[in-house]
Amino acid sequence: MILDLNNTKRKKMSLTKQHFEDLAQVIGDTDTYEELAFQLKGFCKRHNTNFNVVKFNNYIIKIKNLREVKSA
C-alpha cells in the first residue's frame, strides 16, 4: 500500500535492470528492519544525490503513526 500524505499527483518512476538487481541484493542481504531501512536509504542516496534522507525518515514516521492510529 502506498500512501500519498500530501494528496499530490506523483510521477511514475522506473528502475533499470541494474537498479532492480542492486535493490534485490540489498533486500536479500538484510536481516532486520532497521538494517533494511539504512541500506535502502544508502541505495537511494547513491543513485540520486538529491535524495532527502530526512524527508524519507519523516514520511516513514508518518506512515507508522497512521498505522498505529488505525490499529487502535
Distance bins in CASP14 RR format, pairs under 12 A and 6 or more apart:
PFRMAT RR
TARGET T0000
AUTHOR 0000-0000-0000
RMODE 2
METHOD distances of the structure
MODEL  1
1 63 0 0 0 0 1 0 0 0 0 0 0
1 66 0 0 0 0 0 1 0 0 0 0 0
1 67 0 0 0 0 1 0 0 0 0 0 0
1 70 0 0 0 0 0 1 0 0 0 0 0
2 10 0 0 0 0 1 0 0 0 0 0 0
2 12 0 0 0 0 0 1 0 0 0 0 0
2 13 0 0 0 0 0 1 0 0 0 0 0
2 59 0 0 0 0 0 1 0 0 0 0 0
2 63 0 0 0 0 1 0 0 0 0 0 0
3 10 0 0 0 0 0 1 0 0 0 0 0
3 59 0 0 0 0 1 0 0 0 0 0 0
3 60 0 0 0 0 0 1 0 0 0 0 0
3 62 0 0 0 0 1 0 0 0 0 0 0
3 63 1 0 1 0 0 0 0 0 0 0 0
3 64 0 0 0 0 0 1 0 0 0 0 0
3 65 0 0 0 0 0 1 0 0 0 0 0
3 66 1 0 0 1 0 0 0 0 0 0 0
3 67 0 0 0 0 1 0 0 0 0 0 0
3 70 0 0 0 0 0 1 0 0 0 0 0
4 10 1 0 0 1 0 0 0 0 0 0 0
4 59 0 0 0 0 0 1 0 0 0 0 0
4 62 0 0 0 0 0 1 0 0 0 0 0
4 63 0 0 0 0 0 1 0 0 0 0 0
4 66 0 0 0 0 0 1 0 0 0 0 0
5 55 0 0 0 0 0 1 0 0 0 0 0
5 58 0 0 0 0 1 0 0 0 0 0 0
5 59 1 0 0 1 0 0 0 0 0 0 0
5 60 0 0 0 0 0 1 0 0 0 0 0
5 61 0 0 0 0 0 1 0 0 0 0 0
5 62 1 0 1 0 0 0 0 0 0 0 0
5 63 1 0 0 1 0 0 0 0 0 0 0
5 65 0 0 0 0 0 1 0 0 0 0 0
5 66 0 0 0 0 1 0 0 0 0 0 0
6 55 0 0 0 0 0 1 0 0 0 0 0
6 58 0 0 0 0 0 1 0 0 0 0 0
6 59 0 0 0 0 1 0 0 0 0 0 0
6 62 0 0 0 0 0 1 0 0 0 0 0
13 19 0 0 0 0 1 0 0 0 0 0 0
13 20 0 0 0 0 0 1 0 0 0 0 0
13 44 0 0 0 0 0 1 0 0 0 0 0
13 47 0 0 0 0 0 1 0 0 0 0 0
13 48 0 0 0 0 1 0 0 0 0 0 0
14 20 0 0 0 0 1 0 0 0 0 0 0
15 21 0 0 0 0 1 0 0 0 0 0 0
15 22 0 0 0 0 1 0 0 0 0 0 0
15 23 1 0 0 1 0 0 0 0 0 0 0
15 24 0 0 0 0 1 0 0 0 0 0 0
15 43 0 0 0 0 0 1 0 0 0 0 0
15 44 0 0 0 0 0 1 0 0 0 0 0
15 47 0 0 0 0 1 0 0 0 0 0 0
15 48 0 0 0 0 0 1 0 0 0 0 0
16 22 0 0 0 0 1 0 0 0 0 0 0
16 23 0 0 0 0 0 1 0 0 0 0 0
16 47 0 0 0 0 1 0 0 0 0 0 0
17 23 0 0 0 0 0 1 0 0 0 0 0
17 24 0 0 0 0 0 1 0 0 0 0 0
18 24 0 0 0 0 0 1 0 0 0 0 0
18 25 0 0 0 0 0 1 0 0 0 0 0
18 43 0 0 0 0 0 1 0 0 0 0 0
18 46 0 0 0 0 0 1 0 0 0 0 0
18 47 0 0 0 0 1 0 0 0 0 0 0
19 25 0 0 0 0 0 1 0 0 0 0 0
19 26 0 0 0 0 0 1 0 0 0 0 0
19 43 0 0 0 0 1 0 0 0 0 0 0
19 44 0 0 0 0 0 1 0 0 0 0 0
19 46 0 0 0 0 0 1 0 0 0 0 0
19 47 1 0 0 1 0 0 0 0 0 0 0
19 48 0 0 0 0 0 1 0 0 0 0 0
20 26 0 0 0 0 0 1 0 0 0 0 0
20 27 0 0 0 0 0 1 0 0 0 0 0
20 43 0 0 0 0 0 1 0 0 0 0 0
20 47 0 0 0 0 0 1 0 0 0 0 0
21 27 0 0 0 0 0 1 0 0 0 0 0
21 28 0 0 0 0 0 1 0 0 0 0 0
21 43 0 0 0 0 0 1 0 0 0 0 0
22 28 0 0 0 0 0 1 0 0 0 0 0
22 29 0 0 0 0 0 1 0 0 0 0 0
22 39 0 0 0 0 0 1 0 0 0 0 0
22 40 0 0 0 0 0 1 0 0 0 0 0
22 42 0 0 0 0 0 1 0 0 0 0 0
22 43 1 0 0 1 0 0 0 0 0 0 0
22 44 0 0 0 0 0 1 0 0 0 0 0
22 46 0 0 0 0 1 0 0 0 0 0 0
22 47 0 0 0 0 1 0 0 0 0 0 0
23 29 0 0 0 0 0 1 0 0 0 0 0
23 30 0 0 0 0 0 1 0 0 0 0 0
23 36 0 0 0 0 0 1 0 0 0 0 0
23 39 0 0 0 0 1 0 0 0 0 0 0
23 40 1 0 0 1 0 0 0 0 0 0 0
23 42 0 0 0 0 0 1 0 0 0 0 0
23 43 1 0 0 1 0 0 0 0 0 0 0
23 44 0 0 0 0 1 0 0 0 0 0 0
23 46 0 0 0 0 0 1 0 0 0 0 0
23 47 0 0 0 0 1 0 0 0 0 0 0
24 30 0 0 0 0 0 1 0 0 0 0 0
24 39 0 0 0 0 0 1 0 0 0 0 0
24 40 0 0 0 0 0 1 0 0 0 0 0
24 43 0 0 0 0 0 1 0 0 0 0 0
25 39 0 0 0 0 1 0 0 0 0 0 0
25 40 0 0 0 0 0 1 0 0 0 0 0
25 43 0 0 0 0 1 0 0 0 0 0 0
26 35 0 0 0 0 1 0 0 0 0 0 0
26 36 1 0 0 1 0 0 0 0 0 0 0
26 37 0 0 0 0 0 1 0 0 0 0 0
26 38 0 0 0 0 1 0 0 0 0 0 0
26 39 1 0 1 0 0 0 0 0 0 0 0
26 40 1 0 0 1 0 0 0 0 0 0 0
26 41 0 0 0 0 0 1 0 0 0 0 0
26 42 0 0 0 0 1 0 0 0 0 0 0
26 43 1 0 1 0 0 0 0 0 0 0 0
26 44 0 0 0 0 0 1 0 0 0 0 0
26 46 0 0 0 0 0 1 0 0 0 0 0
26 47 0 0 0 0 0 1 0 0 0 0 0
27 33 0 0 0 0 0 1 0 0 0 0 0
27 35 0 0 0 0 0 1 0 0 0 0 0
27 36 1 0 0 1 0 0 0 0 0 0 0
27 37 0 0 0 0 0 1 0 0 0 0 0
27 39 1 0 0 1 0 0 0 0 0 0 0
27 40 0 0 0 0 1 0 0 0 0 0 0
27 43 0 0 0 0 1 0 0 0 0 0 0
28 35 0 0 0 0 0 1 0 0 0 0 0
28 36 0 0 0 0 1 0 0 0 0 0 0
28 39 0 0 0 0 1 0 0 0 0 0 0
28 40 0 0 0 0 0 1 0 0 0 0 0
29 35 0 0 0 0 1 0 0 0 0 0 0
29 36 0 0 0 0 1 0 0 0 0 0 0
29 38 0 0 0 0 0 1 0 0 0 0 0
29 39 1 0 0 1 0 0 0 0 0 0 0
29 40 0 0 0 0 0 1 0 0 0 0 0
29 43 0 0 0 0 0 1 0 0 0 0 0
30 36 1 0 1 0 0 0 0 0 0 0 0
30 37 0 0 0 0 1 0 0 0 0 0 0
30 38 0 0 0 0 1 0 0 0 0 0 0
30 39 1 0 1 0 0 0 0 0 0 0 0
30 40 0 0 0 0 1 0 0 0 0 0 0
30 42 0 0 0 0 0 1 0 0 0 0 0
30 43 0 0 0 0 0 1 0 0 0 0 0
31 38 0 0 0 0 0 1 0 0 0 0 0
31 39 0 0 0 0 0 1 0 0 0 0 0
32 38 0 0 0 0 1 0 0 0 0 0 0
32 39 0 0 0 0 0 1 0 0 0 0 0
33 39 0 0 0 0 0 1 0 0 0 0 0
33 40 0 0 0 0 0 1 0 0 0 0 0
33 60 0 0 0 0 0 1 0 0 0 0 0
33 64 0 0 0 0 0 1 0 0 0 0 0
34 40 0 0 0 0 0 1 0 0 0 0 0
34 41 0 0 0 0 0 1 0 0 0 0 0
34 60 0 0 0 0 0 1 0 0 0 0 0
35 41 0 0 0 0 0 1 0 0 0 0 0
35 42 0 0 0 0 0 1 0 0 0 0 0
36 42 0 0 0 0 0 1 0 0 0 0 0
36 43 0 0 0 0 0 1 0 0 0 0 0
36 60 0 0 0 0 0 1 0 0 0 0 0
37 43 0 0 0 0 0 1 0 0 0 0 0
37 44 0 0 0 0 0 1 0 0 0 0 0
37 53 0 0 0 0 0 1 0 0 0 0 0
37 56 0 0 0 0 1 0 0 0 0 0 0
37 57 0 0 0 0 1 0 0 0 0 0 0
37 59 0 0 0 0 0 1 0 0 0 0 0
37 60 1 0 0 1 0 0 0 0 0 0 0
37 61 0 0 0 0 0 1 0 0 0 0 0
37 63 0 0 0 0 0 1 0 0 0 0 0
37 64 0 0 0 0 0 1 0 0 0 0 0
38 44 0 0 0 0 0 1 0 0 0 0 0
38 45 0 0 0 0 0 1 0 0 0 0 0
38 53 0 0 0 0 0 1 0 0 0 0 0
38 56 0 0 0 0 0 1 0 0 0 0 0
38 57 0 0 0 0 0 1 0 0 0 0 0
38 60 0 0 0 0 0 1 0 0 0 0 0
39 45 0 0 0 0 0 1 0 0 0 0 0
39 46 0 0 0 0 0 1 0 0 0 0 0
40 46 0 0 0 0 0 1 0 0 0 0 0
40 47 0 0 0 0 0 1 0 0 0 0 0
40 51 0 0 0 0 0 1 0 0 0 0 0
40 53 0 0 0 0 0 1 0 0 0 0 0
40 56 0 0 0 0 1 0 0 0 0 0 0
40 57 0 0 0 0 0 1 0 0 0 0 0
40 60 0 0 0 0 0 1 0 0 0 0 0
41 47 0 0 0 0 0 1 0 0 0 0 0
41 48 0 0 0 0 0 1 0 0 0 0 0
41 51 1 0 0 1 0 0 0 0 0 0 0
41 52 0 0 0 0 0 1 0 0 0 0 0
41 53 1 0 1 0 0 0 0 0 0 0 0
41 54 0 0 0 0 0 1 0 0 0 0 0
41 55 0 0 0 0 0 1 0 0 0 0 0
41 56 1 0 0 1 0 0 0 0 0 0 0
41 57 1 0 0 1 0 0 0 0 0 0 0
41 59 0 0 0 0 0 1 0 0 0 0 0
41 60 0 0 0 0 1 0 0 0 0 0 0
42 48 0 0 0 0 0 1 0 0 0 0 0
42 49 0 0 0 0 0 1 0 0 0 0 0
42 51 0 0 0 0 1 0 0 0 0 0 0
42 53 0 0 0 0 1 0 0 0 0 0 0
42 56 0 0 0 0 0 1 0 0 0 0 0
43 51 0 0 0 0 1 0 0 0 0 0 0
43 53 0 0 0 0 0 1 0 0 0 0 0
43 56 0 0 0 0 0 1 0 0 0 0 0
44 50 0 0 0 0 1 0 0 0 0 0 0
44 51 1 0 1 0 0 0 0 0 0 0 0
44 52 0 0 0 0 1 0 0 0 0 0 0
44 53 0 0 0 0 1 0 0 0 0 0 0
44 55 0 0 0 0 0 1 0 0 0 0 0
44 56 1 0 0 1 0 0 0 0 0 0 0
44 57 0 0 0 0 0 1 0 0 0 0 0
45 51 1 0 1 0 0 0 0 0 0 0 0
45 52 0 0 0 0 1 0 0 0 0 0 0
45 53 1 0 0 1 0 0 0 0 0 0 0
45 54 0 0 0 0 0 1 0 0 0 0 0
45 56 0 0 0 0 1 0 0 0 0 0 0
46 53 0 0 0 0 0 1 0 0 0 0 0
48 56 0 0 0 0 0 1 0 0 0 0 0
50 56 0 0 0 0 0 1 0 0 0 0 0
51 57 0 0 0 0 0 1 0 0 0 0 0
52 58 0 0 0 0 1 0 0 0 0 0 0
52 59 0 0 0 0 1 0 0 0 0 0 0
53 59 0 0 0 0 0 1 0 0 0 0 0
53 60 0 0 0 0 0 1 0 0 0 0 0
54 60 0 0 0 0 0 1 0 0 0 0 0
54 61 0 0 0 0 0 1 0 0 0 0 0
55 61 0 0 0 0 0 1 0 0 0 0 0
55 62 0 0 0 0 0 1 0 0 0 0 0
56 62 0 0 0 0 0 1 0 0 0 0 0
56 63 0 0 0 0 0 1 0 0 0 0 0
57 63 0 0 0 0 0 1 0 0 0 0 0
57 64 0 0 0 0 0 1 0 0 0 0 0
58 64 0 0 0 0 0 1 0 0 0 0 0
58 65 0 0 0 0 0 1 0 0 0 0 0
59 65 0 0 0 0 0 1 0 0 0 0 0
59 66 0 0 0 0 0 1 0 0 0 0 0
60 66 0 0 0 0 0 1 0 0 0 0 0
60 67 0 0 0 0 0 1 0 0 0 0 0
61 67 0 0 0 0 0 1 0 0 0 0 0
61 68 0 0 0 0 0 1 0 0 0 0 0
62 68 0 0 0 0 0 1 0 0 0 0 0
62 69 0 0 0 0 0 1 0 0 0 0 0
63 69 0 0 0 0 0 1 0 0 0 0 0
63 70 0 0 0 0 0 1 0 0 0 0 0
64 70 0 0 0 0 0 1 0 0 0 0 0
64 71 0 0 0 0 0 1 0 0 0 0 0
65 71 0 0 0 0 0 1 0 0 0 0 0
65 72 0 0 0 0 0 1 0 0 0 0 0
66 72 0 0 0 0 0 1 0 0 0 0 0
END
